């Protein structure tokens, strides 16, 4: 009887040890960071005045431009955003879609704030968000996004300010 209990105990310990070894050998998803700079301009915009305080507007805009990645890749991006500003400063809610030369994409949903000069000209923005999807090599992507943006005063005939932004994606992809 004691020998039988010994074998059962040894079998249980062996199963636990083998289980731990198996779980330890499963590759874990490692977060990667992808940094890039993006330049864009407003291609569509519609702004509506709100008469509660001076300079209050809400609106929507579309921005398009190029993204240059640290690894040398290039992408084209579109930013669709809703805006709520008082004298050039306020909040934004946006979707950022980046398409690479191979057709792969990633999509981010973000919220942020816009700063303005004392004259009411939007001058900078910051935003954070979550990666909500991807295609091609970014299928199944998950992660977060941060961006810091410098806005340039619009020139005559432009719909809105051009921007130069520094982006950072921290992401994981599903194992193959």
C-alpha positions in Angstrom: 0.0 0.0 0.0 2.9 2.4 0.8 4.6 1.6 -2.4 1.3 2.3 -4.3 1.0 5.8 -2.6 4.6 6.5 -3.5 4.0 5.8 -7.1 0.8 7.9 -7.1 2.7 10.8 -5.4 5.6 10.4 -7.9 3.1 10.5 -10.8 1.4 13.6 -9.5 4.8 15.4 -9.0 5.9 14.3 -12.5 2.7 15.7 -14.1 3.1 19.0 -12.2 6.8 19.3 -13.3 6.0 18.5 -16.9 3.1 21.0 -16.9 5.3 23.7 -15.6 8.0 23.0 -18.2 5.4 23.0 -20.9 3.9 26.3 -19.8 7.3 27.9 -19.5 8.2 26.9 -23.0 5.2 28.6 -24.6 6.4 31.8 -26.3 4.9 34.9 -24.6 3.8 37.9 -26.7 6.4 40.6 -26.3 5.4 44.2 -26.7 7.2 46.1 -29.4 7.5 49.8 -29.9 7.2 51.5 -33.3 8.0 55.2 -33.5 7.4 57.4 -36.4 6.9 61.0 -37.5 3.9 62.1 -39.6 3.2 65.3 -41.5 -0.3 66.0 -42.7 -2.7 68.7 -43.8 -6.5 69.2 -43.6 -8.2 67.9 -46.8 -11.9 68.4 -45.5 -13.3 70.4 -42.7 -16.7 71.6 -41.5 -16.9 73.9 -38.5 -20.1 75.1 -36.8 -20.2 78.0 -34.4 -21.9 77.5 -31.0 -23.2 80.9 -29.6 -22.7 80.2 -25.9 -19.3 81.9 -25.6 -17.1 83.8 -28.0 -15.0 81.6 -30.3 -16.8 78.3 -29.6 -16.9 75.9 -32.5 -17.5 72.2 -33.0 -16.7 70.4 -36.2 -15.2 67.5 -38.1 -12.1 67.3 -40.2 -10.1 64.9 -42.3 -6.3 65.1 -42.4 -4.0 63.2 -44.8 -0.3 62.8 -45.0 2.8 60.7 -44.9 4.3 58.7 -42.0 8.0 58.0 -41.8 8.9 55.1 -39.5 12.2 54.7 -37.6 12.9 51.5 -39.5 12.8 53.3 -42.8 9.2 52.3 -43.9 6.8 54.8 -45.3 3.0 54.9 -44.8 0.1 57.1 -45.8 -2.3 58.1 -43.1 -5.8 59.6 -42.7 -7.0 61.1 -39.5 -10.8 61.6 -39.1 -11.6 63.7 -36.1 -14.3 65.6 -34.3 -13.3 68.9 -32.6 -14.7 71.1 -29.9 -12.8 74.3 -29.5 -13.0 77.6 -27.8 -10.6 80.2 -29.2 -8.5 77.5 -30.9 -8.1 75.2 -27.8 -10.2 72.2 -26.7 -10.7 68.6 -27.3 -10.5 66.2 -30.2 -11.7 62.6 -30.8 -10.0 60.9 -33.7 -9.4 57.8 -35.7 -6.0 57.3 -37.3 -5.6 54.9 -40.2 -2.1 54.1 -41.5 -1.6 52.2 -44.7 1.9 50.7 -45.6 3.3 50.1 -49.1 2.5 46.4 -48.7 -1.2 47.2 -48.0 -1.1 46.4 -44.3 -2.9 48.8 -42.0 -3.4 49.6 -38.4 -6.2 51.7 -36.9 -6.1 53.8 -33.7 -9.0 55.5 -31.8 -7.7 58.4 -29.7 -8.8 61.3 -27.5 -6.7 64.4 -26.9 -6.4 68.1 -26.3 -5.4 71.0 -28.4 -3.5 74.1 -27.1 -3.8 77.6 -28.6 -1.9 80.8 -28.6 -3.3 83.8 -26.7 -4.5 85.0 -30.2 -6.7 81.8 -30.5 -4.6 80.0 -33.0 -4.3 76.2 -32.4 -0.6 75.5 -31.8 -0.1 72.0 -30.3 -2.0 68.8 -29.5 -1.5 65.7 -27.5 -3.4 62.5 -27.7 -3.5 58.9 -26.5 -5.5 56.0 -27.6 -5.8 52.3 -28.3 -5.1 50.3 -31.4 -8.4 48.9 -32.5 -7.5 46.9 -35.5 -5.2 46.0 -38.3 -4.9 44.1 -41.6 -2.1 42.2 -43.4 0.9 41.8 -41.1 -0.9 43.8 -38.4 -3.9 41.4 -38.3 -4.8 40.9 -34.6 -2.7 43.9 -33.4 -3.3 45.1 -29.8 -1.7 48.0 -28.0 -1.6 51.7 -27.3 -0.7 54.9 -29.1 0.6 58.3 -28.0 1.3 61.4 -30.1 2.6 64.9 -29.6 1.7 67.4 -32.4 3.1 70.7 -33.5 0.5 72.7 -35.5 1.5 75.4 -37.9 -0.8 78.5 -38.5 -2.8 78.0 -41.6 -1.8 79.9 -44.7 -4.2 81.8 -46.9 -6.6 79.3 -48.6 -5.8 76.4 -46.3 -8.7 74.7 -44.5 -6.7 74.3 -41.3 -3.3 74.0 -39.8 -0.6 71.6 -41.1 0.9 69.4 -38.5 4.1 67.6 -37.7 3.7 64.8 -35.1 5.8 62.3 -33.2 4.0 59.0 -32.7 4.7 55.9 -30.6 2.9 52.6 -30.8 3.4 50.0 -28.2 1.9 46.8 -29.5 1.7 43.0 -29.6 0.8 40.7 -32.5 -0.7 37.3 -32.1 1.7 34.4 -32.3 2.0 32.5 -35.5 
